[in-house]
């Protein structure tokens, strides 16, 4: 069994939250020494020049991060106005945040029923949602809310103009109309980037 591959998948799935040794031990059904050895092996693999990720430890948790030497490239991605379309998952996540804000990633996932770490990162990157503080509970999880850019895209002056939640129906036709409108507004020559879950 390829435990390194499974470990990598675990680290990808937990995202910015990170994962403890105890969780890895319980998931892989290995002892602590074996898990530490796996982490060391994986970290050595990532230190290779042809890899773009690093394995870092924050407190008692391990998580994947991008390598700081490539930061300038990632900064370009974040600052350039890219032409992209929204998936149903992205629209759903933004709607949940808009109607229920501020709320945590876990609260978003409880409503959606699926992992939302990746979609939240992409919406943050595009400036459509923002960190609105930290919840006063165990672990102080991050709270998210929508941004002024979100309001601009939907031609809203405030969230008070949102329709009643019970009246919202997102179907394929509405999705196509929104994506066409957003693409026209961006109107640049960059290749499209699809936001998916």
ZIURVEN-V232083 format. One record per residue. N is the residue number from 1. RES is the residue in one letter. PHI is phi as a letter, one per 40 degrees, with the letter a starting at -180 (999 if undefined). PSI is psi in whole degrees, 0 to 359 (none if undefined). NEAR is the number of other ideal C-beta (glycine too) atoms within 10 Angstrom. Layout:
n={N	N}
res={RES	RES}
phi={PHI	PHI}
psi={PSI	PSI}
near={NEAR	NEAR}
This chain:
n={1	2	3	4	5	6	7	8	9	10	11	12	13	14	15	16	17	18	19	20	21	22	23	24	25	26	27	28	29	30	31	32	33	34	35	36	37	38	39	40	41	42	43	44	45	46	47	48	49	50	51	52	53	54	55	56	57	58	59	60	61	62	63	64	65	66	67	68	69	70	71	72	73	74	75	76	77	78	79	80	81	82	83	84	85	86	87	88	89	90	91	92	93	94	95	96	97	98	99	100	101	102	103	104	105	106	107	108	109	110	111	112	113	114	115	116	117	118	119	120	121	122	123	124	125	126	127	128	129	130	131	132	133	134	135	136	137	138	139	140	141	142	143	144	145	146	147	148	149	150	151	152	153	154	155	156	157	158	159	160	161	162	163	164	165	166	167	168	169	170	171	172	173	174	175	176	177	178	179	180	181	182	183	184	185	186	187	188	189	190	191	192	193	194	195	196	197}
res={X	X	X	X	X	X	X	X	X	X	X	X	X	X	X	X	X	X	X	X	X	X	X	X	X	X	X	X	X	X	X	X	X	X	X	X	X	X	X	X	X	X	X	X	X	X	X	X	X	X	X	X	X	X	X	X	X	X	X	X	X	X	X	X	X	X	X	X	X	X	X	X	X	X	X	X	X	X	X	X	X	X	X	X	X	X	X	X	X	X	X	X	X	X	X	X	X	X	X	X	X	X	X	X	X	X	X	X	X	X	X	X	X	X	X	X	X	X	X	X	X	X	X	X	X	X	X	X	X	X	X	X	X	X	X	X	X	X	X	X	X	X	X	X	X	X	X	X	X	X	X	X	X	X	X	X	X	X	X	X	X	X	X	X	X	X	X	X	X	X	X	X	X	X	X	X	X	X	X	X	X	X	X	X	X	X	X	X	X	X	X	X	X	X	X	X	X}
phi={999	c	c	c	c	c	d	c	c	c	c	c	c	c	f	c	c	g	a	c	d	d	c	c	d	c	c	c	f	b	c	d	c	c	c	c	c	c	c	c	c	c	c	c	c	c	c	c	c	c	b	b	b	b	b	b	b	b	g	b	b	b	a	c	b	c	c	c	c	b	d	c	c	c	c	c	c	c	c	c	c	c	c	a	b	c	c	d	c	c	c	c	c	c	c	d	c	d	c	b	c	c	a	c	d	c	c	c	c	c	c	c	g	a	c	b	d	c	c	c	c	c	c	c	d	c	g	c	b	a	c	b	h	b	c	c	a	d	g	f	c	c	b	b	a	c	b	c	c	d	c	c	c	c	f	b	c	a	c	c	c	c	c	d	d	c	c	c	b	b	b	c	c	c	c	c	c	c	c	c	c	c	c	c	c	c	f	b	b	c	c	c	b	c	c	b	c}
psi={137	90	331	316	319	318	316	318	320	313	324	316	322	340	223	345	333	174	142	161	318	317	318	317	312	324	315	347	46	168	170	318	319	321	317	321	318	316	319	315	316	319	320	321	318	337	349	144	337	14	144	3	158	152	118	155	125	110	238	14	148	142	159	139	163	153	133	335	346	13	321	327	318	328	321	318	319	329	337	137	94	147	121	164	159	138	168	323	321	316	318	315	316	320	317	314	316	318	332	0	154	148	162	168	318	320	322	314	327	325	315	327	8	162	132	12	311	316	324	317	318	321	325	316	321	358	20	337	165	164	124	14	199	136	139	71	180	127	350	62	153	138	142	147	168	165	176	326	320	313	319	315	323	12	46	140	336	168	344	340	355	142	162	133	324	345	355	129	115	111	178	324	315	321	316	317	314	314	321	314	315	319	319	321	323	313	60	179	9	153	150	146	117	127	117	165	none}
near={6	7	16	13	10	14	22	18	10	15	19	13	12	19	17	13	14	17	19	13	15	11	15	23	16	11	13	16	7	16	10	11	9	14	21	14	13	18	18	11	13	20	14	10	13	17	11	7	7	4	10	12	16	15	19	13	12	10	7	10	14	23	17	18	12	12	14	9	10	11	10	8	10	14	10	9	10	11	10	9	11	15	16	19	18	23	17	14	17	23	16	19	28	19	16	20	26	19	16	14	15	17	20	17	21	14	18	22	16	12	17	15	7	12	15	26	17	15	24	21	14	22	23	16	16	20	14	23	25	19	11	16	12	13	16	8	8	6	10	11	16	19	19	25	17	24	16	11	13	20	17	12	19	16	8	15	8	7	14	6	10	16	8	7	11	6	7	11	6	12	8	8	8	13	16	11	10	16	17	11	13	15	14	9	10	15	8	9	5	11	7	11	14	11	19	13	16}
